Amino acid sequence: MSRVTVLSASQCSTYAGCSLRWHLRYVERAPEESRSGALVVGSVVHAALASGIHELRSGETRMEELDPGVIFKKAWDAELQSADVPTKWGTKGEASAKKTAEGLVRAFFDAEDLPKRIARIVDLDVKFEIPVVNPTTGFEVPDLKLLGFLDGVERRED
């Protein structure tokens, strides 16, 4: 039997929803049969925002040249091309998911205070690990950590 020594937030969520699914996914490493449309939307929005922020911070693109539609399309196309399993889009369908994702990307990059937001960003995709504490003893569980990523870290204005 495999021993899982690192837990991510998604693993905890999967386990809470269905311990058999968690076992199949993280212990048995069984291949997924499909993926959620919501996962696609989240991945696309994250990739598009990170890409645009990197372009702006590096000086590769100036604020007035930034095209949220182009950034979104690249991220959407890349995500769909990388899929190795079918996507379950849900009752509203792929077109609705795409519209939602593009709307989120445009809303971020069209914000009036975008230059201030970009200036506050210290880092993107920051990995963190914290120990898991046994709630009955108050002691850390040996060799067990909660692993996660922060999409972005911003500096406070004060």
SVG drawing of the C-alpha trace seen along z (x, -y; Angstrom):
<svg xmlns="http://www.w3.org/2000/svg" viewBox="-28 -53 39 55">
<polyline fill="none" stroke="black" stroke-width="0.4" points="0.0,0.0 1.3,-3.5 1.7,-6.0 0.6,-9.5 2.9,-11.9 1.8,-15.2 -1.8,-16.4 -3.0,-19.2 -6.2,-21.2 -7.7,-19.5 -6.8,-16.1 -8.6,-17.0 -11.6,-18.2 -11.7,-15.0 -11.4,-12.9 -14.2,-14.8 -16.4,-14.3 -15.6,-10.6 -12.9,-8.6 -13.0,-5.9 -12.3,-8.6 -9.4,-9.9 -8.0,-6.4 -8.3,-5.7 -6.8,-9.0 -4.0,-9.5 -3.1,-6.0 -3.9,-3.8 -3.1,-6.6 -6.0,-5.4 -6.4,-7.5 -9.2,-10.0 -12.1,-9.3 -13.1,-13.0 -12.5,-16.4 -14.8,-19.1 -15.6,-22.2 -15.2,-24.2 -11.6,-23.0 -11.0,-24.1 -12.4,-27.5 -10.2,-27.9 -7.1,-26.7 -7.7,-29.0 -8.3,-32.1 -5.3,-31.4 -3.0,-30.8 -4.3,-33.9 -3.9,-36.2 -0.4,-34.9 0.6,-35.3 -0.7,-38.9 0.9,-39.8 4.2,-38.4 4.1,-40.3 3.4,-43.6 5.9,-43.1 8.7,-42.1 8.1,-45.0 7.3,-42.7 4.0,-44.4 2.8,-47.9 -0.5,-48.5 -2.1,-50.1 -1.0,-47.3 -2.4,-44.5 -5.3,-42.6 -7.2,-40.5 -9.0,-38.7 -5.8,-37.5 -4.4,-36.4 -7.6,-34.6 -7.7,-32.8 -4.1,-31.6 -4.9,-30.2 -8.2,-28.6 -6.7,-27.0 -3.7,-25.7 -5.8,-24.2 -8.2,-22.4 -5.2,-21.1 -3.5,-19.7 -6.6,-17.7 -6.1,-13.9 -9.6,-13.2 -13.0,-14.5 -14.4,-17.5 -17.8,-17.4 -19.1,-20.9 -22.3,-20.6 -25.8,-21.8 -24.9,-25.2 -22.3,-23.8 -18.9,-24.8 -19.9,-28.1 -21.2,-29.3 -18.0,-28.2 -15.9,-29.9 -17.9,-33.2 -17.5,-33.1 -13.8,-32.5 -13.3,-35.2 -15.4,-37.6 -13.3,-37.0 -10.0,-37.6 -11.4,-40.8 -12.7,-42.1 -9.3,-41.8 -7.3,-43.4 -9.9,-46.1 -9.9,-47.3 -9.2,-51.0 -6.6,-50.3 -4.7,-47.6 -1.4,-49.4 -1.7,-49.6 -2.7,-46.0 0.3,-44.9 2.6,-47.0 1.4,-45.3 2.1,-41.8 5.2,-40.4 5.1,-36.9 2.8,-34.4 2.3,-30.6 3.9,-30.5 4.2,-27.0 3.6,-26.4 3.7,-23.5 2.2,-23.4 2.3,-20.6 -0.9,-18.7 -1.9,-18.7 -3.8,-15.9 -6.9,-17.7 -7.2,-15.3 -3.5,-15.5 -2.4,-18.9 0.8,-17.3 2.0,-17.4 1.4,-14.2 4.9,-12.9 5.6,-13.0 2.3,-14.6 2.1,-18.1 -0.6,-20.1 0.8,-21.3 -0.7,-24.2 -0.1,-27.1 -1.0,-30.7 -2.1,-32.1 -0.5,-35.4 1.0,-37.4 0.4,-41.1 2.1,-43.8 -0.2,-45.8 -0.3,-49.5 0.5,-50.3"/>
</svg>
